[in-house]
């Protein structure tokens, strides 16, 4: 990952490369494209839609991204270490991914989502690989719902390993933490 010196002298981490029109990387039909501030509401609406099923299943209002406000999404977009990307199938946005790239070179995925009608097509897997190409393949972390075996399988398939740490959110749901 490239480091860029800021005026204050601390390292700031940025994606490795940008190509025209905000498209960052592309693999087959899948591409990542930077989300602009003007697109924050569209991203927020898609995020809510993508997480509603999990909200209904687990009744988790504390950590579920469907409960996040538009204002909170905008705040995250303004953070210097936070980068939101559209996950596109061809030219159509079908999901999103947020990368938090910290000064200590660790990276975090939070959240990653694909609209229900586009799931189980390998889109999330390709999006993770593209994000890793963009920010480097080491020092990643994330968490997911332990009861969602498909999510756990996805992350393990692309090389993430459970840390052994879990956090019970309620009697229906536990978060499990992963690293790569």
LOMARPA-68182 format. One line per field, with one value per residue: residue number from 1; chain; x, y, z of N, C-alpha, C in turn. Coordinates in pm, 1 decimal, decimal comma. Example, Ala and Ser with C-alpha at 12.3 -4.5 7.8 and 13.67 -1.06 7.14 Angstrom:
// residues 2
seza <- 1_2
rodo <- A_A
n.px <- 1319,0_1285,0
n.py <- -569,0_-225,0
n.pz <- 780,0_708,0
ca.px <- 1230,0_1367,0
ca.py <- -450,0_-106,0
ca.pz <- 780,0_714,0
c.px <- 1320,0_1290,0
c.py <- -330,0_3,0
c.pz <- 780,0_787,0
***
This chain:
// residues 180
seza <- 1_2_3_4_5_6_7_8_9_10_11_12_13_14_15_16_17_18_19_20_21_22_23_24_25_26_27_28_29_30_31_32_33_34_35_36_37_38_39_40_41_42_43_44_45_46_47_48_49_50_51_52_53_54_55_56_57_58_59_60_61_62_63_64_65_66_67_68_69_70_71_72_73_74_75_76_77_78_79_80_81_82_83_84_85_86_87_88_89_90_91_92_93_94_95_96_97_98_99_100_101_102_103_104_105_106_107_108_109_110_111_112_113_114_115_116_117_118_119_120_121_122_123_124_125_126_127_128_129_130_131_132_133_134_135_136_137_138_139_140_141_142_143_144_145_146_147_148_149_150_151_152_153_154_155_156_157_158_159_160_161_162_163_164_165_166_167_168_169_170_171_172_173_174_175_176_177_178_179_180
rodo <- A_A_A_A_A_A_A_A_A_A_A_A_A_A_A_A_A_A_A_A_A_A_A_A_A_A_A_A_A_A_A_A_A_A_A_A_A_A_A_A_A_A_A_A_A_A_A_A_A_A_A_A_A_A_A_A_A_A_A_A_A_A_A_A_A_A_A_A_A_A_A_A_A_A_A_A_A_A_A_A_A_A_A_A_A_A_A_A_A_A_A_A_A_A_A_A_A_A_A_A_A_A_A_A_A_A_A_A_A_A_A_A_A_A_A_A_A_A_A_A_A_A_A_A_A_A_A_A_A_A_A_A_A_A_A_A_A_A_A_A_A_A_A_A_A_A_A_A_A_A_A_A_A_A_A_A_A_A_A_A_A_A_A_A_A_A_A_A_A_A_A_A_A_A_A_A_A_A_A_A
n.px <- 83,1_48,5_199,5_122,1_252,7_113,2_55,3_87,1_265,5_196,4_132,8_-88,6_-325,5_-407,3_-596,1_-432,4_-450,9_-629,6_-867,2_-1016,5_-1331,6_-1401,0_-1403,7_-1245,8_-1126,0_-1164,6_-1303,7_-1389,5_-1733,4_-1760,8_-1706,4_-1544,8_-1637,6_-1581,4_-1785,0_-1958,6_-2011,9_-2253,0_-2394,3_-2458,0_-2711,9_-2838,6_-2668,7_-2711,4_-2986,5_-2976,7_-2812,4_-2977,9_-3190,9_-3053,8_-2987,5_-3223,0_-3352,9_-3185,2_-3211,3_-3481,7_-3469,8_-3288,0_-3342,7_-3173,8_-3092,1_-2876,0_-2629,8_-2692,5_-2661,7_-2890,5_-3021,5_-2874,4_-2841,3_-2889,9_-2736,5_-2531,6_-2404,2_-2310,6_-2131,7_-1939,7_-1845,2_-1702,9_-1485,4_-1133,1_-1005,5_-1181,1_-1346,8_-1584,7_-1726,7_-1905,0_-2034,0_-2040,0_-2227,4_-2152,3_-2256,5_-2435,3_-2512,4_-2501,0_-2447,8_-2245,9_-1933,3_-1741,4_-1428,3_-1205,5_-911,7_-653,1_-398,4_-202,2_-171,7_-356,7_-657,9_-1012,0_-1317,2_-1632,5_-1943,3_-2009,8_-2213,7_-2461,7_-2731,4_-3032,0_-3134,4_-2909,6_-2736,9_-2531,4_-2384,6_-2117,8_-2039,1_-1982,1_-1750,3_-1573,4_-1569,7_-1440,2_-1187,5_-1110,9_-1100,3_-887,3_-684,0_-667,1_-594,7_-395,6_-307,6_-284,7_-327,7_-605,5_-933,2_-1255,5_-1601,9_-1879,3_-2207,9_-2227,4_-2417,7_-2493,2_-2413,9_-2349,4_-2226,9_-2002,0_-1876,1_-1817,1_-1621,9_-1421,8_-1360,1_-1225,8_-995,5_-997,2_-966,6_-1112,0_-1073,2_-1113,2_-1241,6_-1558,2_-1877,4_-2164,7_-2465,5_-2740,0_-2986,2_-3030,2_-2823,3_-2476,2_-2170,8_-1889,3_-1538,9_-1296,0_-972,6_-720,8
n.py <- -116,5_224,0_500,6_827,8_1132,4_1353,3_1700,8_1713,0_1512,1_1249,5_922,0_851,8_635,4_519,1_401,6_185,7_243,6_446,0_452,4_593,3_774,0_699,5_423,1_161,0_-105,8_-402,6_-721,5_-960,0_-935,5_-789,9_-494,9_-242,6_75,1_403,4_556,4_855,3_1157,2_1265,3_1040,8_921,8_887,0_703,6_482,0_434,7_367,6_129,0_-25,2_-48,1_-198,1_-433,4_-538,9_-577,5_-830,1_-973,0_-812,6_-855,3_-1127,7_-1149,0_-939,0_-728,4_-428,9_-287,3_-332,2_-378,2_-282,1_-192,6_-31,7_194,6_545,6_784,7_1010,1_906,1_734,5_927,5_1061,6_859,5_843,2_1076,2_1038,4_1019,7_776,2_602,7_434,2_408,2_189,6_116,8_-197,1_-330,3_-496,7_-544,0_-246,8_-189,3_-96,7_-326,4_-370,7_-285,7_-188,8_-110,8_6,8_34,4_181,2_181,2_378,1_212,0_23,3_-181,9_-320,1_-299,1_-454,3_-328,6_-217,4_-507,6_-570,1_-724,5_-696,0_-885,8_-1025,9_-1065,8_-1232,8_-1522,7_-1559,1_-1527,2_-1266,0_-1112,9_-1242,5_-1183,9_-906,6_-877,2_-978,4_-787,5_-559,1_-632,9_-639,7_-372,2_-253,0_-410,0_-743,6_-826,6_-816,4_-781,5_-747,9_-843,0_-876,3_-1098,3_-1245,0_-1518,9_-1722,6_-1716,2_-1917,0_-1919,7_-1669,1_-1696,9_-1909,8_-1787,5_-1590,5_-1754,2_-1901,2_-1715,4_-1685,7_-1581,4_-1623,7_-1746,9_-1558,7_-1652,8_-1492,6_-1385,8_-1217,5_-1189,0_-1062,9_-1069,8_-1308,6_-1450,4_-1406,1_-1393,9_-1229,1_-1310,8_-1291,1_-1229,1_-1266,1_-1190,1
n.pz <- 0,0_-73,7_87,1_183,9_264,8_491,5_575,5_846,4_894,7_946,4_826,0_560,6_424,8_106,4_-179,4_-418,1_-695,2_-926,5_-1183,4_-1479,5_-1446,2_-1184,5_-1163,7_-1015,1_-1003,1_-1201,7_-1254,0_-1469,9_-1494,3_-1265,2_-1082,6_-887,1_-782,7_-683,6_-438,5_-452,1_-258,3_-338,1_-401,4_-166,1_-42,5_-214,1_-181,2_93,9_95,2_-53,8_113,0_340,3_231,9_163,5_414,3_555,1_577,8_753,0_977,6_1040,6_1102,3_1321,8_1492,0_1562,6_1652,7_1729,7_1589,5_1322,5_986,8_849,3_1023,9_1043,0_1016,1_748,4_791,5_950,8_768,8_588,1_760,7_798,7_538,0_522,8_685,7_708,7_677,7_562,6_303,6_59,3_-178,3_-474,5_-558,5_-861,1_-1111,4_-1417,4_-1541,1_-1346,4_-1016,6_-755,1_-497,7_-208,6_-56,9_222,8_307,3_567,6_609,1_805,2_973,2_1078,0_891,9_896,5_767,1_733,6_657,4_644,1_609,4_399,2_131,1_-78,2_-297,0_-240,8_-473,4_-626,6_-499,4_-422,4_-656,1_-669,5_-649,1_-412,8_-330,3_-542,7_-512,4_-265,4_-332,8_-523,7_-359,4_-197,1_-386,2_-436,2_-190,5_-85,0_16,6_283,2_645,2_711,0_853,6_981,3_1077,5_1122,6_1125,3_1326,6_1309,1_1045,1_823,5_549,6_509,5_675,6_543,3_295,4_371,1_478,4_253,3_94,8_235,0_497,1_851,1_1151,1_1452,4_1701,8_1871,6_1982,5_2000,7_2177,0_2067,4_2102,6_2226,0_1994,4_1819,9_1741,7_1697,3_1500,6_1472,2_1221,3_1061,9_820,2
ca.px <- 0,0_125,7_184,8_133,8_275,4_26,5_130,2_117,5_371,0_150,1_104,3_-228,7_-328,1_-499,2_-594,4_-314,3_-468,6_-762,5_-877,5_-1118,3_-1472,4_-1421,8_-1392,6_-1117,4_-1078,4_-1269,7_-1276,1_-1507,7_-1842,8_-1763,0_-1616,1_-1560,4_-1634,7_-1590,6_-1914,5_-1944,2_-2101,1_-2384,1_-2458,3_-2470,4_-2848,6_-2862,4_-2595,4_-2781,3_-3110,1_-2939,4_-2763,8_-3096,3_-3260,4_-2971,6_-2977,7_-3354,3_-3381,5_-3111,1_-3273,2_-3604,1_-3435,1_-3214,4_-3391,9_-3054,1_-3093,3_-2749,8_-2519,3_-2736,9_-2651,0_-3022,2_-3063,9_-2787,1_-2904,5_-2820,8_-2636,2_-2417,4_-2332,6_-2238,0_-2018,2_-1838,2_-1786,4_-1612,9_-1368,3_-1016,8_-959,8_-1299,9_-1366,6_-1701,7_-1727,1_-2014,0_-2004,0_-2121,6_-2241,0_-2153,9_-2270,0_-2542,2_-2477,0_-2574,9_-2405,9_-2145,6_-1831,0_-1666,1_-1295,6_-1141,8_-768,0_-594,9_-258,7_-112,6_-178,7_-463,7_-775,3_-1134,0_-1435,8_-1750,6_-2000,4_-2010,2_-2349,1_-2508,9_-2877,7_-3076,4_-3152,7_-2778,7_-2654,6_-2494,5_-2328,2_-1975,0_-2015,3_-1914,1_-1615,8_-1493,0_-1553,8_-1334,9_-1058,5_-1078,0_-1060,5_-753,2_-590,5_-659,7_-534,0_-297,2_-373,6_-254,7_-373,5_-748,6_-1021,8_-1397,8_-1686,5_-2004,8_-2298,4_-2183,8_-2527,5_-2506,6_-2309,3_-2308,2_-2131,4_-1877,5_-1814,9_-1761,6_-1498,5_-1320,4_-1323,2_-1129,1_-874,2_-1010,6_-970,7_-1168,1_-973,2_-1150,2_-1320,3_-1699,4_-1951,8_-2308,5_-2542,7_-2864,1_-2998,5_-3040,4_-2715,4_-2339,6_-2072,9_-1761,9_-1435,5_-1205,3_-853,1_-644,2
ca.py <- 0,0_346,7_596,2_965,2_1218,0_1470,3_1813,4_1683,8_1413,7_1112,6_850,1_835,4_523,7_538,3_291,6_179,7_305,1_488,0_465,5_688,1_772,7_641,6_277,7_130,0_-232,9_-482,3_-863,4_-1009,5_-838,1_-723,9_-382,8_-153,0_215,2_492,0_619,2_998,9_1213,5_1284,4_909,4_867,8_842,2_581,5_376,5_410,8_293,9_-6,7_-92,1_-82,9_-307,2_-554,9_-591,9_-590,8_-970,5_-1007,8_-738,5_-926,8_-1258,0_-1142,4_-827,4_-662,2_-286,8_-229,0_-338,5_-404,5_-164,8_-143,2_67,1_310,8_662,5_846,1_1100,4_825,0_693,0_1046,7_1082,6_759,1_878,9_1190,0_998,1_1013,3_638,2_526,4_440,3_334,2_154,5_39,7_-324,2_-325,3_-611,1_-463,4_-105,4_-176,7_-116,0_-437,1_-379,7_-189,6_-232,7_-3,5_-31,3_124,7_158,7_252,0_419,6_101,5_-63,8_-281,0_-284,5_-360,4_-450,9_-306,0_-346,9_-560,7_-617,9_-746,4_-704,5_-1026,0_-1089,2_-1088,7_-1317,6_-1658,6_-1553,7_-1500,6_-1121,8_-1069,6_-1301,4_-1102,5_-772,6_-888,4_-992,5_-657,0_-471,2_-674,3_-592,5_-227,5_-210,8_-507,7_-865,6_-865,7_-735,1_-754,1_-800,0_-820,6_-960,9_-1136,9_-1317,4_-1657,8_-1810,2_-1708,9_-2008,4_-1878,6_-1559,3_-1754,5_-1987,4_-1691,1_-1531,2_-1859,2_-1938,7_-1618,6_-1685,0_-1527,8_-1726,4_-1697,8_-1520,6_-1712,8_-1393,3_-1371,2_-1122,6_-1213,3_-939,9_-1104,1_-1454,4_-1508,9_-1367,3_-1373,6_-1188,5_-1382,6_-1204,8_-1293,2_-1194,7_-1245,7
ca.pz <- 0,0_-78,8_195,5_138,9_379,7_506,1_630,9_985,2_900,4_966,1_701,8_524,2_331,9_-4,1_-275,9_-503,3_-826,1_-969,8_-1327,9_-1519,9_-1406,6_-1052,8_-1163,5_-955,3_-1056,4_-1264,1_-1280,3_-1538,5_-1490,5_-1134,8_-1067,1_-773,9_-823,1_-568,2_-413,4_-427,7_-155,8_-399,8_-410,6_-29,9_-14,3_-291,9_-111,4_220,0_65,2_-94,6_233,2_421,4_164,1_169,2_550,5_619,4_608,9_874,8_1086,6_1076,1_1159,0_1448,2_1573,6_1614,1_1617,0_1776,5_1492,8_1186,0_899,5_807,2_1123,5_1035,4_955,0_634,9_847,3_995,5_647,6_540,3_851,6_766,2_408,0_542,4_762,4_619,2_658,9_524,7_159,1_13,1_-319,6_-532,3_-623,4_-982,7_-1202,2_-1539,5_-1504,0_-1247,2_-875,8_-693,6_-359,2_-166,1_37,1_287,7_354,2_661,8_595,1_919,6_961,3_1113,6_774,3_902,2_689,0_783,8_571,7_727,4_575,6_262,7_104,4_-214,7_-296,9_-237,2_-604,7_-689,9_-412,4_-465,4_-791,4_-657,6_-655,4_-289,9_-334,9_-635,5_-453,6_-163,8_-403,7_-582,1_-249,0_-155,6_-489,9_-422,7_-63,8_-39,1_58,7_421,5_758,6_699,6_957,2_962,9_1160,4_1060,1_1213,6_1335,8_1268,8_899,3_775,3_415,3_524,4_730,1_434,3_199,8_421,5_488,8_116,3_41,4_314,9_632,5_954,3_1278,1_1552,9_1829,6_1944,3_1946,9_2084,7_2172,7_2053,5_2173,0_2237,2_1860,2_1730,2_1790,5_1596,0_1498,8_1415,4_1127,3_1016,4_708,5
c.px <- 88,2_97,6_202,1_150,3_175,8_110,8_169,7_223,3_324,4_114,6_-45,9_-234,6_-438,3_-495,2_-471,7_-332,7_-613,4_-759,6_-998,7_-1256,7_-1498,3_-1419,0_-1252,9_-1058,1_-1195,7_-1218,5_-1400,9_-1614,0_-1844,1_-1661,8_-1646,3_-1547,8_-1659,2_-1730,4_-1889,1_-2039,3_-2243,3_-2462,7_-2485,0_-2611,7_-2882,2_-2792,6_-2668,7_-2909,3_-3080,4_-2891,1_-2881,2_-3169,5_-3184,8_-2971,3_-3112,5_-3387,4_-3311,1_-3167,0_-3399,9_-3571,7_-3378,0_-3258,4_-3277,5_-3051,1_-2962,4_-2644,2_-2563,8_-2730,6_-2785,0_-3072,6_-2979,9_-2859,9_-2824,4_-2709,9_-2511,9_-2336,3_-2251,8_-2115,5_-1905,8_-1769,2_-1684,7_-1488,6_-1250,3_-969,0_-1070,6_-1330,4_-1483,3_-1692,8_-1857,9_-1957,6_-2098,2_-2114,3_-2257,6_-2156,5_-2369,8_-2491,3_-2565,1_-2536,6_-2303,1_-2047,9_-1763,2_-1536,1_-1248,3_-993,8_-696,5_-447,2_-161,5_-112,9_-279,5_-583,2_-895,7_-1243,2_-1556,2_-1832,9_-1966,9_-2151,6_-2375,6_-2660,8_-2922,0_-3085,0_-3021,6_-2687,6_-2631,9_-2449,4_-2177,7_-1939,2_-1938,8_-1769,9_-1524,8_-1469,3_-1444,3_-1198,7_-1015,2_-1031,9_-918,9_-648,2_-564,9_-578,1_-425,5_-366,7_-353,0_-316,6_-518,7_-822,6_-1165,8_-1472,6_-1813,8_-2087,9_-2261,7_-2292,2_-2550,2_-2392,6_-2260,2_-2207,1_-1997,1_-1803,4_-1749,4_-1627,0_-1387,3_-1271,1_-1219,2_-1012,3_-881,7_-1023,7_-1029,6_-1056,6_-996,1_-1233,4_-1463,5_-1761,5_-2100,2_-2380,5_-2677,9_-2876,1_-3009,1_-2911,1_-2583,4_-2253,2_-1947,8_-1661,7_-1337,2_-1085,7_-792,8_-510,1
c.py <- 123,6_431,9_735,1_1051,4_1332,8_1581,7_1789,0_1576,8_1271,5_1050,1_837,6_730,2_542,9_416,5_300,7_251,0_342,0_493,7_552,3_664,9_704,9_489,9_244,2_5,1_-311,5_-623,9_-919,9_-901,7_-755,2_-609,8_-309,1_-11,3_300,7_552,5_766,3_1043,1_1231,1_1153,9_846,6_815,5_714,1_462,7_336,6_330,1_148,8_-87,0_-135,7_-202,0_-438,8_-618,3_-610,7_-734,1_-1013,6_-934,9_-809,8_-1058,3_-1246,3_-1028,6_-749,8_-516,8_-216,9_-223,5_-355,2_-277,4_-112,9_-34,7_194,3_426,3_710,6_938,2_1023,3_775,4_809,7_1075,6_984,9_792,5_991,4_1154,3_974,4_871,0_545,9_547,0_350,7_312,4_87,0_-93,8_-327,0_-456,8_-545,9_-317,4_-83,3_-196,2_-224,9_-455,3_-273,3_-253,5_-108,4_-62,0_75,7_88,3_244,1_282,9_308,9_-7,0_-177,1_-227,8_-361,1_-346,1_-435,3_-191,0_-388,3_-611,5_-628,7_-758,8_-850,4_-1094,3_-1116,3_-1179,1_-1454,9_-1664,8_-1527,5_-1353,1_-1073,2_-1120,1_-1219,0_-962,5_-773,3_-897,3_-860,4_-559,4_-504,2_-636,5_-444,0_-184,2_-304,3_-625,2_-907,0_-769,0_-689,5_-811,9_-766,5_-901,2_-990,0_-1212,9_-1465,3_-1754,3_-1810,2_-1787,9_-1971,1_-1764,9_-1612,0_-1831,6_-1894,7_-1638,9_-1634,6_-1902,3_-1843,2_-1595,1_-1624,9_-1643,3_-1667,9_-1666,7_-1593,3_-1618,2_-1391,7_-1268,5_-1149,9_-1079,0_-955,3_-1256,3_-1524,7_-1497,3_-1342,7_-1328,3_-1272,8_-1295,2_-1287,0_-1202,5_-1266,4_-1175,2
c.pz <- 0,0_42,8_135,6_261,9_379,1_566,2_775,2_1001,5_923,4_833,4_682,4_414,6_230,0_-95,0_-366,0_-636,5_-850,2_-1121,3_-1358,1_-1463,5_-1272,5_-1049,1_-1114,3_-1017,8_-1110,7_-1284,2_-1343,8_-1540,3_-1362,8_-1132,8_-937,6_-826,7_-699,6_-559,4_-383,2_-316,6_-210,2_-408,0_-273,8_-2,0_-89,8_-226,1_16,6_196,3_26,0_25,9_321,0_361,0_178,3_308,8_620,2_660,3_737,9_996,6_1134,4_1148,2_1300,3_1540,2_1639,4_1567,7_1656,1_1666,0_1348,1_1101,2_846,0_902,3_1120,8_967,5_834,4_685,7_891,4_875,8_592,9_628,0_820,5_634,4_423,0_622,9_668,1_592,6_608,5_376,2_120,0_-137,4_-355,1_-576,2_-743,3_-1058,0_-1337,9_-1497,9_-1390,8_-1104,7_-814,0_-547,5_-327,5_-70,0_92,8_339,0_450,2_658,7_699,7_897,5_996,3_1006,1_787,1_823,7_743,2_678,9_663,8_673,8_432,5_240,3_-45,0_-204,8_-306,6_-373,4_-678,2_-607,4_-473,7_-611,1_-789,2_-656,7_-532,4_-287,3_-425,6_-578,8_-347,7_-231,6_-466,9_-473,8_-202,6_-259,6_-473,1_-301,2_-12,4_28,0_203,1_520,2_746,2_818,9_922,3_1067,5_1083,2_1162,1_1210,5_1288,0_1117,3_835,9_635,1_419,4_573,5_620,9_331,9_248,9_434,1_350,9_56,8_137,2_453,6_731,1_1082,4_1377,8_1684,8_1914,0_1891,3_2040,5_2069,7_2169,3_2123,3_2172,9_2102,3_1780,0_1803,1_1673,8_1612,9_1422,7_1332,9_1098,4_897,4_705,1
***
